[in-house]
Amino acid sequence: MFIHNLDPVLLTIFGLEVRYYGLIYVISFIIAYFLLKKLSKENDLNLKVDDFLFYVVIGAIIGARLFYVIFYNFSYFWANPVEIVILWRGGLSFHGGLVGAVIAGLIYSKVKKINFWKLADISVIPLAIGLFLGRIGNFINGELYGRITNVPWAVKFPNAEGYRHPSQIYESLKNLFIFFILWFNRKSKHKAGFNFALFMLLYSVLRFIIEFFRAPDQNIGFICGLTMGQLLNIPLFLISLYLLIKKIK
């Protein structure tokens, strides 16, 4: 068993904190930029990566925040609507971010006359890497930890009762696994959109399983024995299964 004593602050320069989590975002963005450059060339897409990332990041942030407000803490934000725009206090939903990014990608593909499904196929590859790194950032921050356990690798997180599953690491490894599946499958002969559907299927199934080890959101708890993350994974799984069947032919 381990005691979590990691400092989330990498260094301080003239009173300004440089945190690992922020650095991870920067690294993820850089990786996404160069990966999309490579993948767009492989797929003969006339993609201006800078413009595309701008669209997607804005869409993802808006979607992630709206889903968090609606599904995770609606009563609080209904009473305090001004705080909806205060993003730096946290509160983003992956599922909302995915929906927002997809909508932004659809708009971008229409404006630039690029095949949406091909764009979606290459986009989920750097997304998986970004999620892999992001969960490591969550672990460093000591947040989004798991349920109480006595497994040998359990971790005592600050401000958390007992030893817990390092579910952030489980999530991180899950995303790394998804990345490798997508990377080696990127040149498959399936219809455009297959890799995108495969990403959603793998993510929804594996996250559903890992949520059994993760502590539920304190302000929500369990709903019919499931976490909010698991409930949101159900429609994601159904949509991905439908798309996968259509794209595999």
N, C-alpha and C positions, 0 to 999 in steps of 0.2 A: 504494500500500500504506500501511497505517496502523499506528501503535503504540497499543495500548490502555493508556491511563494514567488511566482514570476511577476516581475514588474512590467506592467503594460507600456511604460514609458521607456523608449529606447535611449533617448538623451534629451537634454534641455539646452537650447541655444538662446542666450539673451532673454531668458524667462519664457521662451516658447517651447512647449513640449512637442517632441516628435515621437509619436506612438507607433508601436508595431502594427496596429490595426490599420492606421492611415497609410503606412508604408506598404502594407500588403495590397491595399486598393490600388496604389500607384503601380506596383509591380504587376498586378493582374491586368491593369489597363495596357501596360506596355506589351505584355505577352499577347494579349488579345489583338493589339494592333499588328504585330509582326506575323502572328498566326493567320489572321484574316488576309493579310497581304499574300502570304504563301498559298493559302487555300483558294483565294479568288483567282489566282493565276492558274492553279491546277484545274479549275472548273470554267475557265474562260469567261469569268464574270468581270464586266467593266465596273469594278467597285471602287469608289472613293472612300477608303476606310475611315478617314477623319470624319466626313459627313455622316456616314452610316453610324459610327459609334456615338456621335452627338445625338442623333435621332433615338437610338436604342437606350442610351443612358437616361435621357430625359423621360422617355416612356416608361422605363423600368422603375425609376424613382417615384413617378406619379402613381403608377399601378401598385407598387409595393406599399406606399403610404396609404392609399385608399383602402386596400384590402385589410391592412392592419387596423385602420380606424373602424371599418365596417364589421369585421369578423372577430377581432381580438379585444377591442376596448370601446365599443360603440357608445355605451352609456356615459363614459367619461368624456369623450370628445363631443358628444351631444351637449353636455353641460359646459364644455370648455372649447368651443369651436376654433378659437384663435390659436390654440396649441397644435392644431392639425399641421400647420406649416413649420412648426419648430422641430425640424428633423434631427438636429444634433443631440437631442435627448434620447434618440433611439426609437424603434418601432417601425420595422419594415417587414413585409411578408414576401417570402420567395415566390409564392404562387401568384400574388398580385404583380410582382416584378416581372414574372414570366408573361403574364397576360399583357401588361403594359409594353413590354419589349416586342411581343408579337404584333400588337396593333401598330406600334411605331415602325416595325419592319415592313408591315403591309403597306403603310402609307409611303415609306421610302421606296419600296419596290415599284409601286404605281407611278410615283413621281419620276423615278429614274429609269423606268421601263426595264427592270431586272426581274428575272424569274424568282418569285418569292420562295418557292420550295427549295431551290438550290441555295438561296441565301440563308434559309433556315438551317439547312443541312450543315453548312460550314460554321454557322454562328454558335451552335451548341457545343462545338469542340473547345473553343477558348472559354465558353461559359463553364464547362465542367472543371477546367483548370482553375478558374476564378473562384468557384465554389469550394474546391479543394483547399485553396489557400485561405479563403475567408473563414472556414471552420477552424483552421489553425489559429487564426486571429481571435476567434471566439474563445478558444482554449486558453490562450495567453491572457485574455481579459478576465478569465474565470467566470464566464457567463454561459447561459444555455446548457448548463450541466445536466447530468443524468439523474436517475433515481438512486435512492440509497441501496447499497449493495455491500457484500463482503468478499467480492472477487479479489484475487491477489493484486490486480492492477488498479484497484479503486483509488480515487483521489479525494483528498479533503480540500474542498474549495473554500476560499474566504467567504464569510457570511452565509455559508450553507451548512445545514445540520448534517452531521455524520459523513461517512465516506460514500462517494457516489461514482456511478459509471462515468467515464470520460466520453460521453456521447458525442462531444464535438469531434473527437478523434475518429470515432466510428463513422460519423458523417463525412469527415475529410477523406478517409480511405474509400468510402463508398463513391465519392465523386471522382477520386483518382481512378478507381476501377472503371467507372463509366467513361472517363476520358480515353482510356486505352481501348475499350471496346469500340468507341466511336472512331478513334484514330485509325485502327486497323480495318474498320469497315467502311472508311470514307470513299473507297474506290469500288465499292460493290456495284453490281449491275442492276440493282433495284431502281424503282422509279424515284424521281426527285421527291424529297420529303421523307424518305424512309429513315434516314439517320435522325432527323428531327423527332419523328414518332418513336424511334427506338430510345432516344434520350428520355423522353417523357415517360415511357413505359418503365425503363430501368429506374429512373428517379422515383416515380410514384411507388413502385413495389418496394424498393430497398428502403426508402425513407419511412414507409408505413411500418416496416419491420423494426427499424432502428428507433422509432418513436416509442416502442414498448420499453426501451431502456432510458428514454429521456424524460426528465421531469416535466409535467404539464405546465402551461402558463399559469402563474399564481392567481391572476385575476379571472381565470376561466375554469381551471381544473379539468375534470373529465366530463365528457358529454356522451351519455350512453356507454360509458366505459372506454371511450376513445378520446384522444387529444384533438384539438382543432386542426393540427397539422395532418393527422390521419384522415379526418373528415374531408379536408380540402384535397387530399390525395385521391380520393375515390373518383370524383369527376375527371381528374387529370388522367387517371388510369383508364377510364372508360373511353375518353377521347383518344388517347394514345393507341389503345387497342383497335379502335375503329380505323384510325389512320394507318396503322401498321398493316392491317389486313388489306386495305386499299392499295398501299404502296408496295407491298411485297409481290404483287402479281406482275 
